[in-house]
Amino acid sequence: MDISGSHRIPAARAAVWAALRDPETLRACLPDCERLERTDDGAFAGIIAVKVGPIRTRISGTAEISAIDAPSRFVVSARGEDAAAGGGEGSGEVTLEENGDATVLDYSGRVEAHGKLSQLGQRLLSGVFRKTIETFAENLSARLAGAGFAAEPGLAPETSPPLPEAPPLVHEEPAEPSTPVLDAPPLSPGVPPPAPETPIAPTATPAVPDPAAIAAADVVEGQATGSSVTTRIMLVAAIVVVVGALIYYMLLQAPPG
């Protein structure tokens, strides 16, 4: 059966590479790993408790690392065996790719089972293998996130380039104080201070005459004017009558001589 996957680990690639080569880290991150140690030839040997469906077993096995291209790639080949439940073998390629401050771990490979384990079906076995790898990646991420890991001897750690030193501070003379603003000189004796401005009185609103009052006044004035004219006419008429009477009696009625 074929298996593959990818996991993002929040650590530098050199730290992840060193952790994958450390037996203590591998033992702590592999689920149900009872023992793991490095052999004299550089391989790993250990015991892992496995539960696949109804079968519970302890598999003893070894793993060899080859095709090493530090710190980006290697190939792992492993095989395990249990006398009662059977065993299996497989191989796969692991690559590490930088992703900012983190590392992406990609894996792909093939696993074969035999004995009683092979009778459980590839779907069940594939699920167990994937779950084991995912749990290992999660444990590795949590372990590396809590503490740094030193790179292997001969492998330069991947660190950010040092920041350039800041230039020395330049001594600056203090700025000259600005010219103070002088107060206005006092007024000379005998010069009266300027008179305060007289406030402008509000403009009175012109009174609007009452139309009724105007009409009444016109009537009164008309009456007064008419009375005066009548009086003058009567006076003239009286004078004319008097003058006429005098002329009549003095000239026309004079006795004959």
C-alpha positions in Angstrom: 0.0 0.0 0.0 1.2 3.5 -0.8 1.2 6.3 1.8 2.1 10.0 1.5 1.5 13.2 3.3 2.8 16.6 4.4 3.2 18.4 7.7 4.3 21.9 8.6 6.6 22.0 11.6 7.2 25.4 13.4 11.0 25.2 13.5 14.0 25.9 11.3 15.0 23.1 8.9 18.4 22.5 10.6 16.6 21.9 13.9 14.1 19.5 12.3 16.9 17.6 10.6 18.8 17.2 13.8 15.6 16.1 15.7 15.0 13.3 13.1 18.5 12.0 13.7 18.2 12.0 17.5 17.1 8.7 19.1 15.7 10.3 22.2 13.5 12.7 20.2 12.3 9.9 18.0 11.4 7.7 20.9 9.5 10.6 22.7 7.5 11.5 19.5 6.7 8.0 18.2 3.4 6.8 19.8 3.7 3.7 22.0 7.4 3.5 21.4 9.0 1.5 24.2 12.6 1.5 23.2 14.7 3.2 20.4 18.5 3.4 20.1 21.1 3.8 17.5 23.2 0.8 16.5 26.9 0.6 15.7 26.3 0.8 12.0 24.2 4.0 12.3 20.8 2.4 12.0 18.0 2.5 14.6 16.6 -0.5 16.6 13.5 -0.5 18.9 10.2 -1.9 20.0 6.8 -0.4 19.3 3.4 -1.5 20.7 0.8 -1.7 17.9 -3.0 -2.1 17.9 -4.6 -2.8 14.6 -8.3 -3.7 14.9 -8.6 -6.6 17.4 -4.9 -7.4 17.3 -2.5 -6.0 19.9 1.1 -6.8 19.5 4.7 -5.6 20.2 6.8 -5.4 17.1 10.6 -5.4 17.2 12.3 -3.8 14.2 15.1 -1.8 12.7 15.3 1.3 10.4 18.1 2.3 8.2 18.8 5.8 6.7 20.3 6.2 3.3 20.6 8.7 0.4 21.3 11.4 2.8 21.3 15.0 1.4 21.5 17.1 4.6 19.5 19.0 5.5 16.8 18.5 2.8 16.4 14.8 2.0 16.9 11.2 3.1 15.4 7.7 2.5 14.4 5.4 5.3 13.9 1.6 5.1 12.3 -0.3 8.0 11.1 -3.8 8.8 9.4 -5.3 11.9 8.3 -8.7 13.1 6.2 -10.4 15.7 6.1 -14.2 15.9 2.4 -14.4 16.7 0.9 -11.5 14.7 3.3 -11.3 11.7 5.0 -8.1 10.6 5.8 -5.9 7.7 8.4 -3.8 5.8 8.5 -0.6 3.9 10.5 2.3 2.6 9.9 5.9 1.9 11.5 9.3 1.1 11.4 12.2 3.5 12.1 15.8 2.3 12.4 19.0 4.3 11.6 22.4 2.7 11.9 25.8 4.2 8.7 27.8 4.6 9.6 31.1 6.3 10.4 30.4 9.9 8.9 26.9 9.6 9.7 23.6 7.8 7.4 21.5 5.6 8.0 17.8 6.0 6.9 15.7 3.0 6.9 11.9 2.9 6.0 9.3 0.4 6.5 5.5 0.4 5.1 2.0 0.3 4.4 -0.5 3.1 3.7 -4.2 2.9 2.3 -6.4 5.7 2.3 -10.2 6.2 0.9 -12.8 8.7 -2.2 -12.0 10.6 -1.8 -8.3 10.1 -2.2 -8.7 6.3 -5.6 -10.4 6.8 -7.1 -7.2 8.3 -7.2 -5.4 5.0 -5.2 -2.6 3.4 -7.8 0.1 4.3 -7.5 -0.6 8.0 -3.7 -0.9 7.9 -3.3 2.3 5.9 -5.4 4.2 8.4 -3.2 2.9 11.3 0.0 3.9 9.5 -1.3 7.3 8.6 -2.5 7.9 12.1 0.9 6.9 13.5 2.8 9.3 11.2 0.4 12.2 11.9 0.7 11.7 15.7 4.5 11.6 15.3 4.5 14.9 13.3 2.3 16.6 15.9 4.5 15.5 18.8 7.6 16.6 16.9 6.0 20.1 16.2 5.1 20.5 19.9 8.6 19.4 21.1 10.5 21.7 18.7 8.2 24.6 19.4 9.0 24.4 23.1 12.8 24.2 22.9 15.5 24.8 20.3 17.5 22.1 18.7 21.2 22.4 17.9 22.3 21.3 14.4 24.4 18.3 13.8 28.2 18.7 13.7 29.3 19.9 10.3 25.8 21.2 9.5 25.6 25.0 9.7 22.5 26.1 11.6 20.1 28.1 9.5 19.9 31.5 11.1 18.9 34.9 9.9 21.7 37.2 8.8 22.8 39.6 11.5 21.4 43.0 11.4 23.8 45.8 10.4 25.1 47.9 13.3 23.5 51.2 13.7 25.8 54.2 12.9 27.1 56.1 15.9 25.0 59.0 17.1 26.2 62.4 15.8 26.6 65.1 18.5 24.3 68.0 17.7 24.6 71.4 19.2 21.5 72.6 21.0 19.4 74.9 18.9 19.7 78.6 19.6 16.7 80.0 21.5 14.4 82.0 19.4 14.3 85.8 19.9 11.9 86.7 22.7 8.8 88.8 21.8 9.1 92.3 23.5 6.1 93.7 25.3 4.7 97.0 23.9 6.1 100.1 25.7 3.8 101.9 28.1 2.0 105.1 26.9 3.7 108.4 27.6 2.3 110.5 30.5 -0.3 113.0 29.4 -1.5 110.9 26.4 -5.0 109.8 27.0 -5.7 106.2 26.3 -7.9 105.6 23.2 -11.5 105.9 23.9 -13.4 102.7 24.0 -15.5 102.0 21.0 -19.1 103.1 21.4 -21.4 100.2 20.7 -23.8 100.7 17.8 -27.3 101.1 19.0 -29.7 98.6 17.4 -31.7 100.1 14.6 -35.2 100.9 15.6 -37.9 99.1 13.6 -40.1 101.7 11.8 -43.6 101.8 13.0 -46.1 100.6 10.5 -49.2 103.0 10.4 -52.6 101.5 11.0 -54.7 101.7 7.8 -57.9 102.2 9.9 -56.3 105.2 11.7 -55.2 106.7 8.4 -58.7 106.4 7.0 -60.3 108.0 10.1 -57.8 110.9 9.9 -58.6 111.5 6.3 -62.3 111.7 7.1 -61.8 114.2 9.9 -59.5 116.2 7.7 -62.0 116.2 4.8 -64.8 117.3 7.1 -62.7 120.1 8.5 -61.7 121.2 5.0 -65.3 121.2 3.7 -66.5 123.2 6.7 -63.8 125.9 6.0 -64.7 126.2 2.3 -68.4 126.6 3.1 -67.7 129.3 5.7 -65.6 131.2 3.2 -68.3 131.0 0.5 -71.0 132.2 2.8 -68.8 135.1 3.9 -68.2 136.2 0.4 -71.8 135.9 -0.4 -72.7 138.1 2.6 -70.2 140.7 1.5 -71.6 140.7 -2.0 -75.1 141.2 -0.7 -74.1 144.0 1.6 -72.2 145.8 -1.2 -75.0 145.3 -3.6 -77.5 146.7 -1.1 -75.4 149.8 -0.5 -75.0 150.5 -4.2 -78.7 150.1 -4.7 -79.8 152.4 -2.0 -77.1 155.0 -2.6 -77.2 155.2 -6.4 -80.5 153.9 -7.7 -82.7 155.1 -4.9 -81.2 158.6 -4.6 -83.9 161.4 -4.8 -83.9 163.5 -8.0 -82.3 167.0 -7.8 
